[in-house]
Amino acid sequence: MTALIKVWGNLTLMADNLIISMPIMISELTLLVPWLNKKGLARIFSEIERDWMKKNPQIVNIMIKNAKVGKQLTVYGFCLGYFSVIFYMSSIIFNIVLRTTTNLTDIDGKTLPLQTVYPYDISSSSRYYFTLCTQIFSSLLACTVYTSINVLFGVFVLHACGQLEILSDGVEKISEKKNYQRLLKLYIEDHNRMIRFIWEVEKIFNLLLLALFASAVISFCLLEFNLIAVFSGKTTDISPMSLVFYIQFLFYFMFMMLIYSWVGEKLITQCALLHMAACNTNWYSRKSHESLQLIILLVRSQYPLLLTAGKVASVRLTTFVSLLKTSIGYASVLRAVQK
């Protein structure tokens, strides 16, 4: 923050600072989420454990399918995140810094990857290399925390989607079963359990999602601001390696936001499919009082389970597209202001 204050007023230097410092600050915030919501997370994990205790092969296959998607999101997220950190930090080995250097925060011959101000003199070799190692370690740690909480949210929602898919398959065929009453009771209980599960996820993550969305939009805006400056030919200060980093880092943030938005959209779709399954049930083949009991499920399933970012915006693909458009607009404004 001290470095940001020192370079305040210079849009290029401020952009260089915020592109890196914003995710680090958000990762510090995400560390508080598991700590402050230990009981809620324990309930979520116990529900997931309970679901995985089921022995039905069809149910297990659906859960494995969604778990594999969660695994892929985790692998891709960490690969993109670690590549960004390693690419940004390793450039110092070749005496290249992927940002604009300035005498306001940097010392000649002792330039660090991150734009920072320290309360001690880093001109000596021992202090410089110690500071460099702490920057590399803290960046890797911040990347791990930032990516982990994002993919954890995605895994939770994908599990709920799998349970709703299982529920849809069962509801659609319920009229053909002899133990109709018992199965309907179980399905209604499972649906209520999934509603509580999503409410718990929403309660834990909604403020964090707001902070993540805000930081991602700001990062989008600043990265696009630098890219517009390069492609428009207005600046020659940005090296080809910096350009590669900006593009790759932009993809990383887009992927993180896509995780929230895609799983949120998938949840809405699965809720709609459950409602359609309840409507397509051969209710007319049952007795009137048995058919009426389906109304509980029909009424509850007609309202999709929405995940929100701080109760401000729904987490879905349309929000993702809107944020992309907004960030591009703000980047253009920043470019015009700089002129």
FIBAVEX-8911 format. One record per residue (C-alpha): residue number from 1; residue in three letters; x, y, z. Coordinates in nm, 2 decimals, always signed. Layout:
BEGIN
{site NUM,ALA,{X,Y,Z}}
...
END
This chain:
BEGIN
{site 1,MET,{+0.00,+0.00,+0.00}}
{site 2,THR,{+0.29,+0.24,+0.07}}
{site 3,ALA,{+0.42,+0.18,-0.28}}
{site 4,LEU,{+0.08,+0.26,-0.42}}
{site 5,ILE,{+0.06,+0.59,-0.23}}
{site 6,LYS,{+0.41,+0.68,-0.36}}
{site 7,VAL,{+0.31,+0.63,-0.72}}
{site 8,TRP,{-0.04,+0.77,-0.68}}
{site 9,GLY,{-0.13,+0.99,-0.98}}
{site 10,ASN,{+0.07,+0.80,-1.24}}
{site 11,LEU,{-0.18,+0.56,-1.40}}
{site 12,THR,{+0.08,+0.33,-1.55}}
{site 13,LEU,{+0.26,+0.28,-1.22}}
{site 14,MET,{-0.07,+0.25,-1.03}}
{site 15,ALA,{-0.18,-0.02,-1.28}}
{site 16,ASP,{+0.14,-0.21,-1.23}}
{site 17,ASN,{+0.10,-0.20,-0.86}}
{site 18,LEU,{-0.27,-0.30,-0.84}}
{site 19,ILE,{-0.25,-0.58,-1.10}}
{site 20,ILE,{-0.03,-0.78,-0.85}}
{site 21,SER,{-0.12,-0.63,-0.51}}
{site 22,MET,{-0.50,-0.66,-0.56}}
{site 23,PRO,{-0.50,-1.05,-0.58}}
{site 24,ILE,{-0.26,-1.07,-0.28}}
{site 25,MET,{-0.48,-0.85,-0.07}}
{site 26,ILE,{-0.79,-1.06,-0.16}}
{site 27,SER,{-0.60,-1.38,-0.08}}
{site 28,GLU,{-0.54,-1.24,+0.27}}
{site 29,LEU,{-0.91,-1.18,+0.30}}
{site 30,THR,{-0.99,-1.54,+0.18}}
{site 31,LEU,{-0.78,-1.68,+0.47}}
{site 32,LEU,{-1.04,-1.54,+0.71}}
{site 33,VAL,{-1.33,-1.73,+0.54}}
{site 34,PRO,{-1.25,-2.08,+0.65}}
{site 35,TRP,{-1.15,-1.96,+1.00}}
{site 36,LEU,{-1.47,-1.76,+1.06}}
{site 37,ASN,{-1.70,-2.02,+0.91}}
{site 38,LYS,{-1.55,-2.34,+1.05}}
{site 39,LYS,{-1.89,-2.47,+1.17}}
{site 40,GLY,{-2.06,-2.40,+0.84}}
{site 41,LEU,{-1.78,-2.57,+0.64}}
{site 42,ALA,{-1.80,-2.86,+0.87}}
{site 43,ARG,{-2.17,-2.90,+0.80}}
{site 44,ILE,{-2.11,-2.88,+0.43}}
{site 45,PHE,{-1.83,-3.15,+0.44}}
{site 46,SER,{-2.05,-3.37,+0.65}}
{site 47,GLU,{-2.33,-3.35,+0.40}}
{site 48,ILE,{-2.09,-3.43,+0.11}}
{site 49,GLU,{-1.96,-3.73,+0.31}}
{site 50,ARG,{-2.31,-3.85,+0.38}}
{site 51,ASP,{-2.39,-3.84,+0.00}}
{site 52,TRP,{-2.08,-4.03,-0.09}}
{site 53,MET,{-2.19,-4.31,+0.15}}
{site 54,LYS,{-2.47,-4.41,-0.09}}
{site 55,LYS,{-2.41,-4.74,-0.26}}
{site 56,ASN,{-2.64,-4.71,-0.57}}
{site 57,PRO,{-2.40,-4.74,-0.88}}
{site 58,GLN,{-2.61,-4.49,-1.08}}
{site 59,ILE,{-2.59,-4.23,-0.80}}
{site 60,VAL,{-2.22,-4.29,-0.75}}
{site 61,ASN,{-2.15,-4.25,-1.12}}
{site 62,ILE,{-2.33,-3.91,-1.13}}
{site 63,MET,{-2.13,-3.79,-0.83}}
{site 64,ILE,{-1.80,-3.91,-0.98}}
{site 65,LYS,{-1.88,-3.73,-1.30}}
{site 66,ASN,{-1.92,-3.40,-1.12}}
{site 67,ALA,{-1.62,-3.47,-0.90}}
{site 68,LYS,{-1.40,-3.52,-1.21}}
{site 69,VAL,{-1.52,-3.18,-1.34}}
{site 70,GLY,{-1.42,-3.03,-1.00}}
{site 71,LYS,{-1.08,-3.20,-1.02}}
{site 72,GLN,{-1.02,-3.06,-1.37}}
{site 73,LEU,{-1.11,-2.70,-1.26}}
{site 74,THR,{-0.87,-2.74,-0.97}}
{site 75,VAL,{-0.58,-2.86,-1.19}}
{site 76,TYR,{-0.64,-2.59,-1.46}}
{site 77,GLY,{-0.67,-2.32,-1.19}}
{site 78,PHE,{-0.35,-2.41,-1.02}}
{site 79,CYS,{-0.16,-2.45,-1.35}}
{site 80,LEU,{-0.26,-2.11,-1.46}}
{site 81,GLY,{-0.20,-1.95,-1.12}}
{site 82,TYR,{+0.14,-2.11,-1.06}}
{site 83,PHE,{+0.25,-2.04,-1.42}}
{site 84,SER,{+0.16,-1.67,-1.37}}
{site 85,VAL,{+0.37,-1.64,-1.05}}
{site 86,ILE,{+0.67,-1.84,-1.18}}
{site 87,PHE,{+0.67,-1.65,-1.51}}
{site 88,TYR,{+0.65,-1.31,-1.33}}
{site 89,MET,{+0.91,-1.40,-1.07}}
{site 90,SER,{+1.16,-1.59,-1.27}}
{site 91,SER,{+1.21,-1.30,-1.51}}
{site 92,ILE,{+1.43,-1.14,-1.25}}
{site 93,ILE,{+1.69,-1.42,-1.31}}
{site 94,PHE,{+1.74,-1.26,-1.66}}
{site 95,ASN,{+1.75,-0.91,-1.51}}
{site 96,ILE,{+1.40,-0.84,-1.66}}
{site 97,VAL,{+1.12,-0.69,-1.45}}
{site 98,LEU,{+0.77,-0.72,-1.59}}
{site 99,ARG,{+0.66,-0.38,-1.48}}
{site 100,THR,{+0.76,-0.02,-1.52}}
{site 101,THR,{+1.05,+0.07,-1.29}}
{site 102,THR,{+1.07,+0.40,-1.11}}
{site 103,ASN,{+1.30,+0.57,-0.87}}
{site 104,LEU,{+1.01,+0.63,-0.64}}
{site 105,THR,{+1.01,+0.26,-0.52}}
{site 106,ASP,{+1.31,+0.09,-0.68}}
{site 107,ILE,{+1.68,+0.10,-0.62}}
{site 108,ASP,{+1.92,+0.08,-0.91}}
{site 109,GLY,{+2.07,-0.27,-0.94}}
{site 110,LYS,{+1.85,-0.41,-0.67}}
{site 111,THR,{+1.51,-0.41,-0.85}}
{site 112,LEU,{+1.25,-0.65,-0.71}}
{site 113,PRO,{+0.97,-0.82,-0.90}}
{site 114,LEU,{+0.70,-0.66,-0.69}}
{site 115,GLN,{+0.66,-0.28,-0.65}}
{site 116,THR,{+0.72,-0.24,-0.28}}
{site 117,VAL,{+0.86,-0.01,-0.01}}
{site 118,TYR,{+1.04,-0.17,+0.28}}
{site 119,PRO,{+1.13,-0.01,+0.62}}
{site 120,TYR,{+1.49,-0.13,+0.58}}
{site 121,ASP,{+1.77,-0.08,+0.34}}
{site 122,ILE,{+1.77,-0.36,+0.07}}
{site 123,SER,{+2.09,-0.24,-0.11}}
{site 124,SER,{+2.31,-0.51,+0.06}}
{site 125,SER,{+2.31,-0.84,-0.12}}
{site 126,SER,{+2.20,-1.05,+0.18}}
{site 127,ARG,{+1.89,-0.83,+0.25}}
{site 128,TYR,{+1.81,-0.81,-0.12}}
{site 129,TYR,{+1.81,-1.19,-0.17}}
{site 130,PHE,{+1.62,-1.24,+0.15}}
{site 131,THR,{+1.35,-0.99,+0.04}}
{site 132,LEU,{+1.34,-1.15,-0.31}}
{site 133,CYS,{+1.28,-1.50,-0.16}}
{site 134,THR,{+1.01,-1.36,+0.07}}
{site 135,GLN,{+0.83,-1.21,-0.23}}
{site 136,ILE,{+0.85,-1.53,-0.43}}
{site 137,PHE,{+0.72,-1.74,-0.13}}
{site 138,SER,{+0.44,-1.49,-0.04}}
{site 139,SER,{+0.33,-1.48,-0.41}}
{site 140,LEU,{+0.31,-1.86,-0.44}}
{site 141,LEU,{+0.12,-1.87,-0.11}}
{site 142,ALA,{-0.12,-1.60,-0.22}}
{site 143,CYS,{-0.18,-1.79,-0.55}}
{site 144,THR,{-0.25,-2.11,-0.36}}
{site 145,VAL,{-0.50,-1.94,-0.12}}
{site 146,TYR,{-0.67,-1.74,-0.40}}
{site 147,THR,{-0.71,-2.04,-0.63}}
{site 148,SER,{-0.80,-2.29,-0.36}}
{site 149,ILE,{-1.10,-2.09,-0.23}}
{site 150,ASN,{-1.23,-2.04,-0.58}}
{site 151,VAL,{-1.22,-2.40,-0.68}}
{site 152,LEU,{-1.35,-2.51,-0.34}}
{site 153,PHE,{-1.66,-2.30,-0.41}}
{site 154,GLY,{-1.69,-2.46,-0.75}}
{site 155,VAL,{-1.66,-2.81,-0.61}}
{site 156,PHE,{-1.94,-2.74,-0.35}}
{site 157,VAL,{-2.18,-2.61,-0.61}}
{site 158,LEU,{-2.10,-2.90,-0.85}}
{site 159,HIS,{-2.18,-3.15,-0.58}}
{site 160,ALA,{-2.52,-2.98,-0.52}}
{site 161,CYS,{-2.58,-2.99,-0.90}}
{site 162,GLY,{-2.51,-3.37,-0.90}}
{site 163,GLN,{-2.75,-3.42,-0.61}}
{site 164,LEU,{-3.02,-3.23,-0.80}}
{site 165,GLU,{-2.95,-3.43,-1.11}}
{site 166,ILE,{-3.00,-3.75,-0.91}}
{site 167,LEU,{-3.32,-3.61,-0.76}}
{site 168,SER,{-3.45,-3.52,-1.11}}
{site 169,ASP,{-3.39,-3.88,-1.23}}
{site 170,GLY,{-3.58,-4.02,-0.93}}
{site 171,VAL,{-3.87,-3.78,-0.94}}
{site 172,GLU,{-3.93,-3.84,-1.31}}
{site 173,LYS,{-3.98,-4.21,-1.26}}
{site 174,ILE,{-4.15,-4.20,-0.92}}
{site 175,SER,{-4.50,-4.27,-1.05}}
{site 176,GLU,{-4.39,-4.61,-1.17}}
{site 177,LYS,{-4.27,-4.71,-0.83}}
{site 178,LYS,{-4.48,-4.92,-0.58}}
{site 179,ASN,{-4.34,-4.74,-0.28}}
{site 180,TYR,{-4.45,-4.40,-0.41}}
{site 181,GLN,{-4.53,-4.24,-0.07}}
{site 182,ARG,{-4.20,-4.33,+0.09}}
{site 183,LEU,{-4.00,-4.22,-0.21}}
{site 184,LEU,{-4.18,-3.89,-0.25}}
{site 185,LYS,{-4.11,-3.82,+0.12}}
{site 186,LEU,{-3.74,-3.90,+0.07}}
{site 187,TYR,{-3.72,-3.68,-0.24}}
{site 188,ILE,{-3.88,-3.38,-0.07}}
{site 189,GLU,{-3.65,-3.42,+0.23}}
{site 190,ASP,{-3.35,-3.45,-0.01}}
{site 191,HIS,{-3.46,-3.13,-0.19}}
{site 192,ASN,{-3.50,-2.94,+0.13}}
{site 193,ARG,{-3.15,-3.06,+0.23}}
{site 194,MET,{-3.00,-2.93,-0.09}}
{site 195,ILE,{-3.17,-2.60,-0.04}}
{site 196,ARG,{-3.02,-2.57,+0.30}}
{site 197,PHE,{-2.68,-2.68,+0.15}}
{site 198,ILE,{-2.69,-2.40,-0.10}}
{site 199,TRP,{-2.80,-2.15,+0.16}}
{site 200,GLU,{-2.50,-2.25,+0.37}}
{site 201,VAL,{-2.27,-2.21,+0.07}}
{site 202,GLU,{-2.43,-1.87,-0.01}}
{site 203,LYS,{-2.39,-1.76,+0.36}}
{site 204,ILE,{-2.02,-1.85,+0.37}}
{site 205,PHE,{-1.91,-1.72,+0.02}}
{site 206,ASN,{-2.14,-1.43,-0.08}}
{site 207,LEU,{-1.93,-1.15,+0.07}}
{site 208,LEU,{-1.61,-1.32,-0.04}}
{site 209,LEU,{-1.76,-1.35,-0.39}}
{site 210,LEU,{-1.84,-0.98,-0.40}}
{site 211,ALA,{-1.47,-0.90,-0.31}}
{site 212,LEU,{-1.35,-1.16,-0.57}}
{site 213,PHE,{-1.57,-1.01,-0.84}}
{site 214,ALA,{-1.46,-0.66,-0.76}}
{site 215,SER,{-1.09,-0.75,-0.76}}
{site 216,ALA,{-1.13,-0.95,-1.08}}
{site 217,VAL,{-1.31,-0.66,-1.25}}
{site 218,ILE,{-1.04,-0.41,-1.14}}
{site 219,SER,{-0.77,-0.65,-1.25}}
{site 220,PHE,{-0.95,-0.70,-1.59}}
{site 221,CYS,{-0.97,-0.33,-1.63}}
{site 222,LEU,{-0.60,-0.26,-1.55}}
{site 223,LEU,{-0.47,-0.55,-1.77}}
{site 224,GLU,{-0.69,-0.44,-2.06}}
{site 225,PHE,{-0.57,-0.08,-2.00}}
{site 226,ASN,{-0.21,-0.20,-2.05}}
{site 227,LEU,{-0.30,-0.41,-2.35}}
{site 228,ILE,{-0.49,-0.13,-2.52}}
{site 229,ALA,{-0.18,+0.09,-2.46}}
{site 230,VAL,{+0.04,-0.16,-2.63}}
{site 231,PHE,{-0.18,-0.25,-2.93}}
{site 232,SER,{-0.27,+0.11,-3.00}}
{site 233,GLY,{+0.10,+0.19,-3.02}}
{site 234,LYS,{+0.07,+0.46,-2.75}}
{site 235,THR,{+0.36,+0.31,-2.54}}
{site 236,THR,{+0.68,+0.13,-2.61}}
{site 237,ASP,{+0.78,+0.08,-2.25}}
{site 238,ILE,{+0.61,-0.26,-2.22}}
{site 239,SER,{+0.84,-0.55,-2.31}}
{site 240,PRO,{+0.72,-0.85,-2.51}}
{site 241,MET,{+0.76,-1.07,-2.20}}
{site 242,SER,{+0.53,-0.82,-2.01}}
{site 243,LEU,{+0.28,-0.85,-2.29}}
{site 244,VAL,{+0.28,-1.23,-2.27}}
{site 245,PHE,{+0.23,-1.20,-1.89}}
{site 246,TYR,{-0.06,-0.96,-1.92}}
{site 247,ILE,{-0.24,-1.18,-2.17}}
{site 248,GLN,{-0.18,-1.50,-1.96}}
{site 249,PHE,{-0.28,-1.33,-1.63}}
{site 250,LEU,{-0.59,-1.20,-1.80}}
{site 251,PHE,{-0.68,-1.55,-1.89}}
{site 252,TYR,{-0.62,-1.66,-1.53}}
{site 253,PHE,{-0.87,-1.41,-1.39}}
{site 254,MET,{-1.12,-1.49,-1.67}}
{site 255,PHE,{-1.10,-1.86,-1.58}}
{site 256,MET,{-1.15,-1.78,-1.21}}
{site 257,MET,{-1.46,-1.57,-1.28}}
{site 258,LEU,{-1.58,-1.83,-1.52}}
{site 259,ILE,{-1.57,-2.10,-1.25}}
{site 260,TYR,{-1.81,-1.90,-1.03}}
{site 261,SER,{-2.03,-1.80,-1.32}}
{site 262,TRP,{-2.05,-2.14,-1.49}}
{site 263,VAL,{-2.13,-2.34,-1.17}}
{site 264,GLY,{-2.39,-2.08,-1.08}}
{site 265,GLU,{-2.55,-2.12,-1.42}}
{site 266,LYS,{-2.53,-2.49,-1.40}}
{site 267,LEU,{-2.71,-2.48,-1.06}}
{site 268,ILE,{-2.99,-2.27,-1.21}}
{site 269,THR,{-3.02,-2.52,-1.50}}
{site 270,GLN,{-3.04,-2.82,-1.27}}
{site 271,CYS,{-3.31,-2.65,-1.06}}
{site 272,ALA,{-3.51,-2.60,-1.38}}
{site 273,LEU,{-3.46,-2.96,-1.49}}
{site 274,LEU,{-3.59,-3.08,-1.15}}
{site 275,HIS,{-3.90,-2.87,-1.19}}
{site 276,MET,{-3.95,-3.01,-1.54}}
{site 277,ALA,{-3.90,-3.36,-1.40}}
{site 278,ALA,{-4.17,-3.30,-1.15}}
{site 279,CYS,{-4.40,-3.16,-1.42}}
{site 280,ASN,{-4.34,-3.46,-1.65}}
{site 281,THR,{-4.42,-3.72,-1.38}}
{site 282,ASN,{-4.72,-3.94,-1.47}}
{site 283,TRP,{-4.91,-3.79,-1.18}}
{site 284,TYR,{-5.24,-3.87,-1.35}}
{site 285,SER,{-5.18,-4.24,-1.31}}
{site 286,ARG,{-5.18,-4.21,-0.93}}
{site 287,LYS,{-5.46,-4.15,-0.69}}
{site 288,SER,{-5.58,-3.79,-0.64}}
{site 289,HIS,{-5.44,-3.75,-0.29}}
{site 290,GLU,{-5.10,-3.89,-0.40}}
{site 291,SER,{-5.08,-3.66,-0.69}}
{site 292,LEU,{-5.16,-3.36,-0.47}}
{site 293,GLN,{-4.85,-3.44,-0.26}}
{site 294,LEU,{-4.64,-3.35,-0.56}}
{site 295,ILE,{-4.74,-2.99,-0.52}}
{site 296,ILE,{-4.49,-2.93,-0.24}}
{site 297,LEU,{-4.21,-3.03,-0.47}}
{site 298,LEU,{-4.35,-2.84,-0.77}}
{site 299,VAL,{-4.38,-2.52,-0.57}}
{site 300,ARG,{-4.03,-2.54,-0.42}}
{site 301,SER,{-3.86,-2.64,-0.74}}
{site 302,GLN,{-4.01,-2.36,-0.96}}
{site 303,TYR,{-3.78,-2.10,-0.78}}
{site 304,PRO,{-3.42,-2.16,-0.89}}
{site 305,LEU,{-3.14,-2.16,-0.63}}
{site 306,LEU,{-2.95,-1.84,-0.70}}
{site 307,LEU,{-2.60,-1.77,-0.57}}
{site 308,THR,{-2.52,-1.41,-0.53}}
{site 309,ALA,{-2.21,-1.19,-0.48}}
{site 310,GLY,{-2.29,-1.00,-0.16}}
{site 311,LYS,{-2.66,-1.00,-0.24}}
{site 312,VAL,{-2.58,-0.75,-0.52}}
{site 313,ALA,{-2.56,-0.96,-0.83}}
{site 314,SER,{-2.64,-1.32,-0.92}}
{site 315,VAL,{-2.35,-1.55,-1.00}}
{site 316,ARG,{-2.42,-1.67,-1.35}}
{site 317,LEU,{-2.29,-1.64,-1.71}}
{site 318,THR,{-2.49,-1.33,-1.79}}
{site 319,THR,{-2.32,-1.15,-1.50}}
{site 320,PHE,{-1.98,-1.27,-1.62}}
{site 321,VAL,{-2.04,-1.12,-1.97}}
{site 322,SER,{-2.17,-0.80,-1.82}}
{site 323,LEU,{-1.86,-0.76,-1.61}}
{site 324,LEU,{-1.63,-0.82,-1.91}}
{site 325,LYS,{-1.81,-0.55,-2.10}}
{site 326,THR,{-1.79,-0.31,-1.80}}
{site 327,SER,{-1.42,-0.37,-1.75}}
{site 328,ILE,{-1.35,-0.30,-2.12}}
{site 329,GLY,{-1.55,+0.03,-2.09}}
{site 330,TYR,{-1.36,+0.14,-1.78}}
{site 331,ALA,{-1.03,+0.05,-1.94}}
{site 332,SER,{-1.12,+0.28,-2.24}}
{site 333,VAL,{-1.20,+0.56,-1.99}}
{site 334,LEU,{-0.87,+0.52,-1.81}}
{site 335,ARG,{-0.69,+0.54,-2.15}}
{site 336,ALA,{-0.88,+0.85,-2.24}}
{site 337,VAL,{-0.80,+1.01,-1.90}}
{site 338,GLN,{-0.43,+0.93,-1.95}}
{site 339,LYS,{-0.43,+1.12,-2.28}}
END
